[in-house]
Structure formats: structure tokens, C-alpha cells
Amino acid sequence: MNYFKKHIRAIFCISIVLLLVPAMVWGAGEKQEKKLLNIAGSTLGSTGYEHFEALSYIINQFSDKYKCSSFATSGSSENIILLEEGKLDLGSAGCQDVYAAWSGERWDREIPIWQVATYTYWALPMITLAGRTEIEKIEDLKGKSISIASVGSGTEYMWRLILTEYGIYDDIKVNNLGWAEGYEALVDGLIVAAPGNFPGGKPNPEMIRLATRRPYKVLNIDKEIFNRVRKINPGIIGATLPKEAYEGLEEDVFCPGNYGIVVSIASVDDDKVYNFCKTLYEHIDTLHEVSSVSDYSTLENALKGFLPEYPVHPGAARYYKEIGVWDDSLIVGKR
């Protein structure tokens, strides 16, 4: 009897172990599946920063395979370098930065970044306070102190090109302030102008705060000069700022701008990018709920800002083909 009881206990113990081992292995496997996805938007207070923080929330909330870490950078220039160095998986950049990276026009070398998703477009006019009657056009900024946004941002790069084409860049006291800092300096009289920020044609939160303190106005841009700038970088777009954009605007205004693109690079695994796109667009309604600047980010607009001459990440292309929105005029990146 003792012999029988002894072996029954042994069999029972072995059975428990055999039942627990698969659960332990499954649990370990589940933890291993949560791989890290590093993403970066732009400066604090920017559209890119808010949008990428919201993307991080979506991935962490809904992805079964990835956990996301999002952080602020100085903007597209830094993001592209971080991608090249393998420190980022996905980053924010303007469509003009896609062109500049591949052409070597902005950096001292070609940086082959790949397009993933369009998430907004920006109208980026130069603005000044409404009471400044001596400043009505871009040429009036000559000799004045202005901000052209943070160094390394797509906005700074674009406005440097524009002001150079106007022939007044060297005659301006240039400041490189973030969005919130720039509008504070504008109100305090430390500068006379700064780029406006209208994602999807609507004022970003910092501009809404500015409007509660002081009314502002947009400076018109010469279309002939703008067209010369586009020849330098065709990624810069002409954007229409609707008259509903802010109080005091009486008609639609043409202004410079760009598309906001999520970009990656060849070394980033296809599965990461595929699952990023899948998780994002399957929970796009939640994104719109948690972010005030992400209305334009929809599946219908996902490919709108892409430059057709430059590659789309294969992981993103796979997702767009699966759901039937792929554009055959686009190029899929090849390793």
C-alpha cells in the first residue's frame, strides 16, 4: 500500500509539473513577444510631439507584439540622423525632408529613409501680431528679429530657404525658438514674427493659446518666389489656409507648408512597421479621441503626402496592399 501511495504521489507531482510547464513557456513567450518600438515626434508643444505621443498610447494599449517608447526631439533633422544611427524605428519628418535626405541637399550625404504613413499636412505661414501695421508682407521683415522655429525642424529648413530666396535671410536677426517659446516672444515684443502652425488647416494648441492673448495675422507669400523654392525642394507644398482657421481672416490664404510623414529606414524589420500600421488604422477612432491634432490621420489620407519617386517601407506597403488602398505608382523599398 505504501508503495502504491508513494507512486501515486509521484505521478500526481509529475502531472502538475507537466501542466505548469506549458503555461510557464506560454507566459515567457508572451513576454518575449512584446518587443520595443522606438518612435519620435518633434519639440514639446508641436503637432509632431502630440501626435507621436498619441501613437505611443495606441501601440501600448492595443498591440499584442510591441510596446512603444516615444520621446521629444528637435524635429525631422534629428529624427533622420537617429534613424540612420539605428536609435529609432519610426520618426516624424516633413515630405521636404524625404527629398532632402535622399538628394543629399540638406546633409553632407544621402540618407535613404523610407516612407510609412502620412499623418497630417501643415500650413506654415509667417505670422505677426495684428496691430503691427508696419509689417504686411515678407519683405517687411528685413532688419527685424524673428523666429523661424527650432534648428533641425522641417519648418526652420523651409523658412530658411524661403527667406534666402527673398534675398533677406542675411539681413534678419534669426532666432530658433520652439512653438510655445516663439509665441511667448511674439507677445512680449522680443520678436516681430514667427511661423504659424496649422495642422490640417486648423491652429495647433499653442496657437489657440496665442489667440486668447493677442490677435495675429498671416503674411502673404509671393507665389513666384514660392515656386522658385519648390524647384529647390519639391517636397515643399502650397497649402490653403481656410478663412475659418482663425478669427479675423476674411478669405482663404495661400501659404507654404508640407505633409507630415512617418518615416523609417531599411534596417527596421518589416514586421515592426506592418504591425505599427495595422494597430494604428484599426484603432484610428481612438487616436482621434486622444489627440487634438490627428484628425487628418486617416486611412484615406495615409498615402497622400508620399513622394512617388522615393520608397515606401515594405512593411507599410504590405499592410496597404492587404486592405486594398495601395497606389501602384509608388515604389516599394528593396534591400
N, C-alpha and C positions, 0 to 999 in steps of 0.2 A: 504493500500500500504506500509506504513512504517513497519507494522507488517511483511509483506511478505519480504521486503528488509532486515529487521533485521535477519530473519531466513535464508534467502539465504546466508547472510554474515557468519552466524554461521556454516551453512552446508559447505561452502567453506573453512572456517578455519579448521574445523574438518577433511575435506578431505585432506588438506595439511599436517596436523599432521599425519594422517594415512599413507600417502605416505612417510613421512620423517622417521617415527619410524622404519620400516623395514631396511631402508638404514643405520640408526644410529646403529641398532642392528648388521647388517651385518658388518659395519665398525669396531665396537667394537670386534666382533667375530674374524675378520681378525687379529686385533692387538693381541688378546689373543693367536692365533694360533702360532705366532712367538715366540716359546719357546727357551730358551738359551741352546746352546750346548757348553760345555767347553772342549777344546782339548789342548794337549801339545805335543810338539816335543822333542827338546833337546836344547843343548847350542847354542848360537849365532854362526853362521858360519858353523854349522853342517848340514849334509844331512837331519836329522830328523827335524831340525828347519825350513829349507827351504820348505821341503815337507808339513809340517803341516800348515805353513803359506799359502801355495797354497791351501790346503784342506779347510782352513777357507774361502778363497776367493770363492771357488766353492760353498760352502754351502750358504754363504751370497748372492751370485749372483743368484743362481738357486733354492734354497729350498723355497717352499711355507709355510713350517711349522716351520722352525728353523732358528735362527740367531746364528752365531758362534763367539766364543771368543777364540783366540789362544795365547799362551804365551810360553816363553822360560823357561826351567828348566835345572837342572844339568844332566838330562838324565833318563834312564829307571828306575833306583832305586828310584828316587824321584817320577816319574810318578806312579809307582806301589803303593807307600805309599799314594799319593794323591788320587788314585782310591779307595784304602781301606778306606780312610777318607771321601769319598763322595764329594771331591772337584773337581774331574774330571769325565767326561763321557767317554772320549777316550784318549789314550796316546800312545806314541811310546815306544816299547820295542824290544829287540832282542829275537830270539827264545830261546837262552840260558837262558834268564830271565824268560820265561814261565816255563821252567823246574825248575829253582832255586826258583821261588816263590811258586810253588806247593810242592816242596820237602822240603822246609824249609832250604835248603842247604846254601842259601845266607843271609837269615834273621833269626831271632830267633823264627819264627813262620811260619806256612803255610799261604800264601796269594793267595786265589783261583781266579786268573784273568782268563778271557775268551778271546779267540782269535776272531778277527773280520776280518782282511784283511792283506795279505802280500803286502808290498808296495815296497820293494827292497831287494837285498842282498848286503852285503858288503864284499869285500876283504879287510882285515885289516892287512897287513904285517907290520913289523917293518922296517922303512927306515932310512937311514943316508945319508949324503952328498957324492956324487960320489968320491970326492977327498980323502976321509978317507980310505986309503989303509990298515990301521991297524984294521979296522972293516969289516969283511967279513961274519961273522956268529953270531948267537945269543950269543954264549958263550963269544965272544969278548966284550960284554957289561959289563962284570963283573968289578966292581970297577968304572964304568963310571956314569956320570949324564945323565939321560934320562927322557923323559915324557912317561906316559902310559895313557894319556887322563884324563879327569875330573873325580873326585871322584863321584861315583853314576852312571856313564855311563856303558853301557854294554861292551864297549871296555876296560875300565880300569879293570873291573872284569875279562874279558877274559885274558888280558895280565898278570894280577897278577897270575892267575892260571898257565899260560904257564911258566913264569919265575920261579915260585916256583917249577914246575916240572923239570925245568932245574937245579934247585939247586942253583940259583944265585940271587934270589929275595932279600935276606937279604944283599947281597954284592953290590947292586946297589943303587945309590943315586936317589931315585924316586921323580919325580916332577909330579904334577897333573895339567896339563895345557890344556886349550881348544884347538881346532884345530888351529885357527889363531895364538894364543899365542905360541903354540908348534912349529909351523913352523918359527915364528919370532925368537924364542930362538935357533932353529937349525941353522938358517942363521947367527945369532950373535955369535955362538960358546958357548952359555951358556949350551947347552945340546948336546949330540952326536947322539941321535936317538929319534924318535917319531913314533907312529903308522901312517901308511898311511891310506888314506880314499878313497876307490874306490867303490862308489855305482854303482851296475850293471856292475862292472868291468871297470868303467871309473873314472878318477880323479875328485874329487869334486872341486868346485870353488877355495877353499883355496889352494888346491894342484896345481891347474893350475897357481895361483899367485906365489907359491913357485918355480915352474919350470921356470918362467920368470926371477927369481933372481939367483937361483943356481940349477945345475943338481943334482939329487939324485939317489939312488939305493936301491933295496929291499934286505933284509937279508933273506936267506933261512932258513926254519924251519925243524928240524929233524922230519920225519914222525912218527917214533916210539914214540917220546915224544908227538907229537900231538895226536896220538891215545890214549895215557895214559890220556891226558887231556880230550878227548871225553868220556872216561869212567867215569870221574868225573862229566861231564856235557855233555850229548849227544846233547844238543841244539847247541853246537859249531860245525860249519861245516868246511869242507875243501873247499876252493874256488880257482878257477883258475883265475889268473890274466893274461889276454891275452897279448901277446907281443906288441900289438898295444896300450897298456894302457899309455905308456909314452915313450918319446924319449930316446934311449939308452938301452931299454930292448930288448934282442935278441931272447928270447924264452918265451913260457908260463911258469908261475911260480906258484907252489902250495903254498898256504898261508892260515892262519886261517881266519875265517870270521863268519858271521851269517846272518840270514834273519831278515829284519826289519818288525815287526808285529804291526799293530794297535790292541791294547788290550782294554778291558773294564772289567766290573765286574757285578755280578748278580743283584745288586741293580739298575742298569741303565735300564730304560724302553726299552722294545723290539722295540717300535715304533721309538725311537730315533736312535737306531742302524740300523734298517731296512732302514729308510729314509736317513741316512748317506751313506750307501752302494748304495742305489738306485740313489741318487743325484750324488755321485762320479762317478759311472760307466756309467751313462747316459751322463756324460759330461767329459769323460776321455780325449777326444781330447783337450779340453780347459785346463785341468790340464797340459798336456804335453806342451802346448803353454806357460803357465805362469811359469812353473818350469823347471829348467835345470837339476834337479836330479831325475825326476819322470818317466823316460822312462820305467822302469821295472814295474811300477804300471799299470797293465792291468787286464782285467777280466780273461784272460788265466792264469795269474800268481797269481790270488787272493788267492788260497788255497795252493800254492806251499810250503810255509815256515811253514805251520802248523805242530805242533807236534800231531800225531794222538791219543796219549794217553790222551790229555787234551781237555776240552770242547771248542766248538765254541759257541759264543753268539747266542741265539735263534733268535734274530732279524736279524743277519747276515745270519744264516742258512736258514731262511725263504726266504730271497732275493735270495740266491744262488740256492735254490730248485725251486723257481718260474721261473728262467731263464735257468734252466737245466744244471748247472755246478757243482752241489753238488756232493761230494765224500762220498759214503756210509760207507767208512772206518772211517770217522770222527765221533766224539761224539758231540751231541747237549747238551748244558748245561741245567740242570734241577734245578728248585728252590725248 
